Amino acid sequence: KAGVTQTPRYLIKTRGQQVTLSCSPISGHRSVSWYQQTPGQGLQFLFEYFSETQRNKGNFPGRFSGRQFSNSRSEMNVSTLELGDSALYLCASSKVAGSYEQYFGPGTRLTVT
Amino acid sequence: ELKVEQNPLFLSMQEGKNYTIYCNYSTTSDRLYWYRQDPGKSLESLFVLLSNGAVKQEGRLMASLDTKARLSTLHITAAVHDLSATYFCAVDKDTGNQFYFGTGTSLTVIP
C-alpha cells in the first residue's frame, strides 16, 4: 500500500513569488492535513481538508491557502513568499476526519531566498 | 490556545541507560500521540494513547498517559544508538485532525 506522497520534495523560491505544494493521501483516505515545521516555531498546524471542505484552519495569514480535489489530493499555496516561510511542509492523511490515525508524508522542503 | 510542553529539549544519554521524556499539555484531551523524527525525515508514529491510564510498549520504548494530570511519559529502557532521533508528543482537539505538537526532545545515545 503506497504511503502519502508529496511533490516536489525540494523547492527554492524567491521572496515575493508564490508556490504550490501537492499532497496525495493514502488510497482510501479522505482527510488531509498540512503542517509547517521550522526550527523556531516547531510543528504548526496549517489546515485540514475533508471531502473537499476545509474543516479546521491554524493561525496563519491569508497568504496560506489550500484546497482538496474530489480524488482527495490536496494542494497548498503560499503567495507573496517571505523568508520566514522557509520550512518543511508536511502533509498527513487519515481515513476520515477526526481519526486518530494520521500518516505523514516525506515533506516538501521550501527555501525562500 | 492549547499548549504542549516537552522536557527535556535535549537529552544525551549513554547506551544501556534508562530515561524518561515528559509531555505536559494545557487542556483536556484523551488522545495523545508520540512520533519519532530522524534528521531530514518525516514523522513516524510510535504510539497512540486513547484513554486515561493507557500504557503501550514497543521494544525499548514505553508510553503512558495520565489525562487527569495532563501528562504523558515516554520511557526509554536500556538505550541503544538506533534510538537517537527527535521525539515529539502531540495532542489533538476533539473536533478533528488538528494536532498540537510539543517542542520535541532531541535524543542522542552515546555508545
Interface residues (C-beta under 8 A of the other chain):
Chain A: S31 S33 Y35 G42 L43 Q44 F45 E48 F50 R55 N56 G58 L90 A92 S94 A97 G98 S99 Y100 E101 Q102 Y103 F104 G105 P106 G107
Chain B: R31 Y33 Y35 K41 S42 L43 E44 S45 V48 L50 F88 A90 D92 K93 D94 T95 G96 N97 Q98 F99 Y100 F101 G102 T103 G104
